């Protein structure tokens, strides 16, 4: 299954800025952690990410990650 160019099992960055204190954000206002896409709903991407485990995220908070 694919949603908005993300595939199951794909490695992604998950922006957790809405869950973090402003003092911990990067200069661009983000707080990104590594994650893996594990599912989809009609409105959300389900990702398993470091520190928070499995969560439901808006597509705007998920970005592709270059894996070497």
N, C-alpha and C positions, 0 to 999 in steps of 0.2 A: 504494500500500500504506500502511496505517496501523497503528501499534502504540501502545497506551496514549495515544491522542489526539495522537500526533505523526505528521506526514506527511513524505514525502520532499521535500527542498528547504526544509523549514521552518527558520527561524532560531531558535536556542536558546542557552541558557546551559549550559555544561558545567562542572561542579564538579570541579576537579582537586586538591582538598585532599589526597587520599591520595598524590599524587605530589610534594607541595611540603613544604619545611621548615616547622615550626610557626611560626617567626618571620615568615613571609611571609603567613600567613592573615589574613583579615579578622576583626573582632571576633566574628562569628557562627561562626567556624571554617571558612569557605569560601574558595575561590580560584576564582572563576568567570571563564571566558573565552568569547568569542563563538564560535559554531559553527553548522554546518548539518547537518541529518540527511541522510545519504547512503544508508542501508540499515538492515536489521534482521536479527537472528538470532532463534532461539527464546527466548534469554534476554537479549540485549543490543541496544542501539541503536548503530548505527554512525554516528559523527559526524566531520566534518572540522572541526577547531578550530585557532584561532590558536596558534602556538607548538609544537604537538605533531603536527599533521597528522591523518591518519585514525586513529581508535581505536575500540575496542569498549567501551561504557560501560553500566553498570547503569542502569535507568530512574530509580532514585533520585538519580542524579547529573546528570540532564538536567531542565531546567526551561524553560518557555516564555519567550520574549523578546518584549517589545512593540517593534514596528518602526514608526517614524514615517514 
